[in-house]
Amino acid sequence: MDSRENEEFTNHLRGAVAKAEKLKYRPTAFKRMLDEHGGFETVNRVLASGKPSDGFTKLWELGHLELTCEAIIVETKWRRHFDANLLAKAEKLLGEMRYPFKRFEDAAATVPEPLEASEDSESTEGRGPDLDEQASEPLSGPSMRINAFFKEVLNAPVANVRWSWGAVDERSRSVFLRLWRMDIADLEGSQVIRVLGNRNTKRPGWNERVRHLELIRGGYRAYGVVCDKDSPEAGVIRDFDRDSLLRLGRVIDRDGMAYLEIAGIAPVDTIALPRDSAGTVASDLREVDEAEVSPTTRAALVDARLGQGRFRRELLRRWNGACAVTGCCVGAVLRASHCKPWSKSDNHERLDSNNGLMLSANLDALFDAGLISFDETGKMLVSDVLSTREQDELGLPARLLRTPGAKLAGYLNYHRRHVFQGSGRLRAEGT
């Protein structure tokens, strides 16, 4: 980025700051950095850690992630000036916050393509599923369209409603792929499904599928949403399975094609767990506001949903003002976590401090996503979605500082059965 471009980029960021200030947010430190270092260096400094800055968190709370540095470098022409590692960090943060970002390089590709191949277009061989719908309001039940299914049920909204072939839930490290039922076959003595063919298409969905396969090879869980069409030549999804997904295993490369081994069938309700997001919290708070409860109970429920009030105070008392695992006493990073999720709890369980753990922010995120859990003795279970290297980086496993009581153990049992992401392993502490 030359000096002229940097000045233009800096002014673009100042414009975003002005919009943030209209929302009653004053990013004083960020403005000072812009004045001292300019836009390019400021963004590199802010995003270097890959963790959400205070500004990112505040703009998320305000519902305006489009004003963050992350969204600006991903979605605007300035994208080409930043390295792939920084862009990946930005997209990861935006994805974790369920922000439906659109990469600038893909902006021109959002025009709908013909759903049926013409004589001079690419053949259907190697093509991923085509879009079967325009952007629309989500539908429920048997009429729910596939994009709404990804967003509302799988908690993995597609990156682009026109051409995406799948989506990723970063919190559970799961990849969900749209696949054709007719691509199921037998290969090497296993039942497989073709997920990518020889490249004879210029559509952006192909590149997205390659990235998704890289995640799967790197350890992400893989699931297939099975779609049906009327003939091999058709490009339109006639229907799809809303009740179960294919649980997919290893990637098999053969003759220029990529296949995924079918490891089994997974009912949707065992996979699609509700995730906290700004929209989910707002919806839960509206539910509390409409509930027929006393004003005192309503206030307590609101506080509990936000991890505050009596629920938080009692958890701090139970765990001596510290994280139940690490002993960290820094209040700014402590989170009041529900073991049995809010959406599955009644009002008594939502307020019951036995249904909670005081955890530091990183452990809270892992616990909420079902990547860790605890057994009845307090030992930590770690999902096999996390590699040994990643466990070491996170300081896992560890154990609760004391053995759970009977009531907490009951809630933890629910967490292991309904929230924890599949099989786990107990590694001896220190190994």
C-alpha positions in Angstrom: 0.0 0.0 0.0 1.6 3.3 -1.1 1.3 6.5 0.8 -1.6 7.8 -1.3 -3.5 4.6 -0.8 -2.7 4.5 2.9 -4.1 8.1 3.2 -7.3 7.1 1.4 -7.6 3.9 3.6 -7.0 6.0 6.7 -9.8 8.4 5.7 -12.1 5.3 5.1 -11.4 4.2 8.6 -12.1 7.7 10.0 -15.4 7.5 8.2 -16.2 4.3 10.0 -15.2 6.0 13.3 -17.6 8.8 12.6 -20.4 6.3 12.1 -19.5 4.6 15.4 -19.6 7.9 17.2 -23.1 8.4 16.0 -23.9 5.2 17.8 -22.5 6.7 21.1 -19.3 4.7 20.9 -16.1 6.8 21.1 -13.0 4.7 20.0 -10.5 7.2 21.4 -7.5 4.9 21.4 -8.2 3.8 17.8 -8.4 7.4 16.6 -5.1 8.1 18.3 -3.5 5.1 16.5 -4.8 6.3 13.2 -3.3 9.7 13.7 0.1 8.3 14.8 0.5 5.3 12.5 -2.0 5.6 9.6 -4.6 3.1 8.6 -2.5 0.2 7.3 -0.2 -0.1 10.3 -3.1 0.5 12.8 -5.2 -2.4 11.3 -2.2 -4.7 11.3 -1.6 -3.9 15.0 -5.2 -4.3 16.0 -5.7 -7.6 14.2 -2.3 -9.2 14.9 -3.4 -11.2 17.9 -6.5 -12.7 16.2 -8.5 -12.0 19.3 -11.5 -9.5 19.5 -10.4 -6.0 20.5 -12.5 -3.9 22.9 -13.7 -2.0 19.8 -14.8 -5.2 18.0 -16.7 -6.4 21.1 -18.4 -3.0 21.6 -19.5 -2.8 17.9 -20.7 -6.4 18.2 -22.9 -5.4 21.1 -24.2 -2.5 19.1 -25.0 -4.8 16.2 -22.6 -3.0 13.7 -19.7 -5.4 13.0 -19.6 -3.8 9.5 -17.7 -0.9 11.1 -14.9 -3.1 12.5 -11.4 -3.3 11.0 -12.1 -7.0 10.3 -15.2 -6.4 8.2 -13.6 -3.5 6.4 -10.5 -5.3 5.2 -12.5 -8.4 4.3 -15.4 -6.7 2.4 -13.8 -3.7 0.7 -11.3 -3.1 -2.0 -8.6 -2.8 0.6 -8.6 -6.5 1.0 -5.8 -7.0 -1.5 -3.3 -5.1 0.6 -3.4 -7.5 3.6 -1.8 -10.9 3.9 -3.7 -14.1 3.9 -2.9 -14.8 7.6 -4.4 -11.5 8.7 -7.4 -11.9 6.5 -8.0 -15.5 7.9 -7.9 -14.1 11.5 -10.4 -11.4 10.5 -12.8 -13.9 8.8 -12.5 -16.3 11.8 -13.6 -13.6 14.2 -16.4 -12.4 12.0 -17.5 -16.0 11.5 -17.5 -16.7 15.2 -19.8 -13.7 15.7 -22.2 -15.0 13.0 -21.5 -11.9 10.8 -22.4 -12.9 7.2 -19.4 -11.2 5.6 -18.9 -11.1 1.8 -15.3 -11.2 0.6 -14.7 -8.3 -1.8 -13.1 -10.5 -4.4 -16.4 -12.4 -4.6 -18.6 -9.3 -4.8 -18.9 -9.5 -8.6 -19.8 -13.2 -8.5 -23.1 -12.8 -6.7 -25.2 -12.6 -9.9 -27.3 -15.7 -10.1 -26.0 -18.2 -12.7 -28.2 -20.4 -14.9 -29.4 -23.4 -13.0 -29.2 -25.6 -16.1 -26.0 -26.1 -18.1 -26.1 -24.9 -21.7 -24.5 -26.7 -24.6 -21.2 -24.7 -24.3 -21.1 -24.5 -20.5 -19.4 -26.8 -18.1 -20.9 -30.3 -17.7 -22.6 -31.3 -14.5 -19.6 -33.6 -13.7 -17.7 -32.2 -10.7 -20.3 -29.6 -9.9 -21.4 -28.9 -6.4 -25.1 -28.2 -5.5 -26.6 -25.2 -7.2 -28.7 -22.7 -5.3 -32.3 -23.6 -5.2 -33.6 -20.3 -3.8 -33.3 -16.6 -3.8 -32.6 -14.8 -0.5 -35.8 -14.9 1.5 -37.2 -14.9 4.9 -36.5 -18.2 6.7 -39.3 -20.7 6.5 -39.9 -23.2 9.2 -40.8 -26.9 9.3 -41.0 -29.0 6.1 -41.1 -25.8 4.0 -37.8 -24.5 5.3 -35.5 -23.7 2.5 -31.9 -24.8 2.5 -30.2 -21.5 3.3 -32.6 -20.9 6.2 -31.8 -24.5 7.3 -28.1 -23.7 7.4 -28.7 -20.5 9.3 -31.5 -21.3 11.7 -31.0 -25.0 12.4 -27.3 -25.7 11.8 -26.2 -22.3 13.1 -23.9 -22.1 10.1 -25.1 -19.4 7.7 -23.7 -19.7 4.2 -21.2 -17.1 3.1 -23.2 -16.2 0.0 -26.8 -17.0 -0.6 -26.3 -17.2 -4.3 -23.5 -19.7 -4.7 -22.3 -21.2 -1.5 -22.0 -25.0 -1.4 -21.7 -25.3 2.4 -20.8 -23.5 5.5 -18.7 -23.7 8.7 -19.6 -23.4 12.3 -16.2 -22.2 13.8 -17.4 -22.6 17.4 -18.0 -26.3 17.0 -15.3 -26.6 14.3 -17.8 -28.3 12.0 -18.2 -28.1 8.2 -21.6 -28.7 6.7 -21.6 -29.6 3.0 -24.5 -29.6 0.5 -24.3 -32.9 -1.3 -26.3 -34.8 -3.9 -27.8 -38.1 -2.8 -27.0 -39.6 -6.2 -23.3 -39.1 -5.6 -23.2 -41.8 -2.9 -21.1 -44.7 -4.1 -18.9 -47.6 -3.0 -15.1 -47.1 -3.1 -12.3 -49.0 -1.5 -14.8 -51.2 0.4 -16.4 -48.1 2.0 -19.5 -46.1 1.3 -18.5 -42.7 0.2 -20.0 -39.6 -1.4 -18.4 -37.4 -4.0 -17.8 -33.9 -2.8 -15.6 -32.4 -5.5 -14.9 -33.3 -9.1 -12.4 -32.2 -11.7 -12.3 -28.5 -12.0 -14.4 -27.6 -15.0 -16.2 -24.6 -13.5 -15.3 -21.0 -12.7 -17.9 -20.7 -10.1 -16.8 -19.4 -6.6 -18.5 -22.4 -5.0 -15.7 -24.6 -6.2 -13.0 -22.6 -4.4 -15.1 -22.5 -1.3 -15.4 -26.3 -1.4 -11.6 -26.6 -1.6 -11.3 -24.4 1.5 -13.8 -26.5 3.3 -12.0 -29.7 2.4 -8.8 -28.2 3.8 -10.5 -27.6 7.1 -11.7 -31.2 7.2 -8.3 -32.5 6.4 -7.1 -30.3 9.3 -9.4 -31.9 11.8 -12.8 -30.2 11.5 -15.8 -32.4 11.8 -17.7 -32.9 8.5 -21.4 -33.4 7.9 -23.4 -33.7 4.7 -26.8 -32.2 4.0 -28.2 -34.6 1.5 -30.1 -33.1 -1.4 -32.2 -34.6 -4.1 -32.8 -33.5 -7.7 -34.9 -34.8 -10.5 -32.1 -36.0 -12.8 -28.3 -36.0 -13.1 -28.5 -33.1 -15.4 -30.7 -30.9 -13.2 -29.1 -28.2 -11.2 -32.0 -27.3 -8.9 -32.5 -28.9 -5.5 -35.9 -30.5 -5.4 -35.7 -31.4 -1.7 -33.3 -32.1 1.1 -33.2 -34.1 4.3 -34.1 -31.9 7.2 -34.1 -34.6 9.9 -30.6 -36.2 9.6 -27.2 -35.5 8.2 -24.4 -37.7 6.9 -21.6 -38.0 9.4 -18.5 -37.9 7.2 -15.0 -39.2 7.8 -11.7 -39.2 5.9 -11.1 -37.6 2.5 -10.4 -40.0 -0.3 -8.7 -38.6 -3.5 -9.2 -40.7 -6.6 -8.8 -39.9 -10.3 -9.1 -36.1 -9.8 -12.2 -36.5 -7.6 -12.5 -35.9 -3.9 -14.8 -38.2 -1.8 -15.7 -38.3 1.8 -16.2 -41.6 3.6 -19.7 -42.0 5.1 -19.2 -42.8 8.8 -22.9 -42.9 9.7 -26.1 -41.0 10.1 -26.5 -38.2 12.6 -30.0 -36.9 13.7 -30.0 -33.1 13.3 -31.1 -32.5 16.8 -28.0 -34.2 18.1 -25.8 -31.8 16.2 -27.5 -28.4 15.8 -27.2 -27.0 19.3 -28.2 -23.4 19.9 -25.2 -21.0 20.0 -25.1 -17.7 21.7 -25.1 -14.8 19.4 -26.3 -11.2 19.5 -29.5 -12.3 17.8 -30.0 -15.3 20.1 -29.5 -13.3 23.3 -31.9 -10.6 22.1 -34.5 -13.3 21.3 -34.1 -14.9 24.7 -34.5 -11.5 26.4 -37.7 -10.8 24.4 -39.0 -14.2 25.6 -38.2 -13.2 29.2 -39.9 -9.8 28.8 -43.0 -11.5 27.5 -43.1 -14.2 30.2 -45.7 -14.2 32.9 -43.4 -13.9 35.9 -43.0 -11.4 38.7 -40.9 -8.2 38.0 -38.3 -9.6 40.4 -38.0 -12.9 38.6 -37.9 -11.2 35.3 -35.0 -9.0 36.4 -33.2 -12.0 37.8 -33.7 -13.9 34.5 -32.4 -11.0 32.4 -29.3 -10.8 34.6 -28.7 -14.5 34.4 -29.0 -14.6 30.6 -26.4 -11.9 30.5 -24.2 -13.7 33.0 -24.7 -11.1 35.6 -26.8 -10.5 38.8 -27.5 -13.1 41.4 -26.5 -16.0 39.2 -23.0 -14.6 38.7 -22.6 -13.5 42.3 -23.5 -17.0 43.6 -21.1 -18.6 41.1 -18.3 -16.2 42.3 -19.1 -17.2 45.9 -19.0 -20.9 45.1 -15.7 -20.6 43.4 -14.0 -18.1 45.7 -14.2 -15.3 43.1 -12.1 -17.3 40.6 -12.2 -19.5 37.5 -13.3 -23.0 38.5 -10.4 -24.4 36.5 -7.5 -22.0 36.5 -8.1 -20.1 39.7 -7.8 -16.8 37.7 -9.4 -13.9 39.7 -9.4 -11.3 37.0 -13.1 -10.3 36.9 -12.9 -8.9 33.4 -12.3 -12.3 31.9 -14.6 -14.4 34.1 -17.8 -15.7 32.6 -20.8 -17.2 34.3 -21.5 -20.3 32.2 -24.7 -22.4 32.1 -24.1 -26.2 32.0 -27.6 -27.0 30.7 -28.1 -24.4 28.0 -30.5 -21.6 28.5 -32.8 -22.7 25.7 -33.2 -26.2 27.3 -33.7 -25.0 30.9 -36.8 -23.9 32.7 -36.8 -20.7 34.8 -35.7 -22.5 37.9 -32.7 -24.1 36.2 -31.8 -20.8 34.5 -31.4 -19.2 37.9 -29.9 -22.2 39.7 -26.3 -21.6 40.4 -25.8 -25.3 40.6 -26.3 -25.1 36.8 -23.2 -23.1 36.3 -19.5 -22.8 36.3 -17.3 -19.7 36.7 -14.9 -20.0 33.8 -12.3 -17.7 32.1 -13.3 -16.5 28.7 -11.5 -19.1 26.6 -12.7 -22.0 28.7 -16.2 -20.5 28.6 -16.1 -20.4 24.8 -14.9 -24.0 24.7 -17.5 -25.2 27.2 -20.3 -23.4 25.4 -19.3 -24.9 22.1 -19.1 -28.4 23.5 -15.4 -28.7 22.9 -14.7 -29.5 26.5 -16.8 -30.9 29.4 -16.2 -32.4 32.8 -16.9 -35.8 34.3 -18.5 -36.4 37.7 -15.1 -36.2 39.5 -14.1 -32.9 37.8 -11.8 -34.2 35.2 -11.9 -32.5 31.9 -13.1 -34.2 28.7 -11.7 -32.8 25.5 -13.4 -33.3 22.2 -11.4 -35.1 19.5 -12.2 -32.1 17.3 -9.2 -30.4 19.0 -5.8 -31.7 18.0 -3.1 -32.5 20.5 -1.2 -29.4 19.4 -4.3 -27.2 19.9 -4.9 -28.7 23.3 -1.3 -27.9 24.3 -1.7 -24.3 23.1 -4.9 -23.9 25.2 -3.4 -25.6 28.2 -5.8 -28.5 28.1 -6.7 -30.7 29.8 -7.1 -29.3 33.3 -9.6 -30.2 35.9 -12.1 -28.4 38.2 -10.4 -27.1 41.4 -12.8 -29.3 43.4 -15.1 -32.3 42.9 -18.6 -31.2 41.8 -21.4 -31.6 44.2 -24.4 -33.9 43.4 -26.5 -31.1 41.8 -23.7 -29.7 39.7 -22.7 -33.2 38.7 -26.3 -33.7 37.4 -26.1 -30.6 35.2 -22.7 -31.6 34.0 -24.1 -35.0 33.0 -26.6 -33.2 30.8 -23.8 -31.2 29.3 -21.8 -34.3 28.5 -24.8 -36.0 26.9 -26.3 -33.1 24.9 -23.7 -30.4 24.4 -20.3 -32.0 24.4 -19.2 -32.6 20.8 -19.1 -36.3 20.3 -16.4 -38.5 21.7 -13.7 -37.1 23.9 -10.5 -38.2 25.5 -9.1 -37.8 29.0 -5.4 -37.0 28.8 -3.4 -37.2 32.0 -2.6 -33.7 33.2 0.9 -32.8 32.3 1.2 -35.1 29.4 
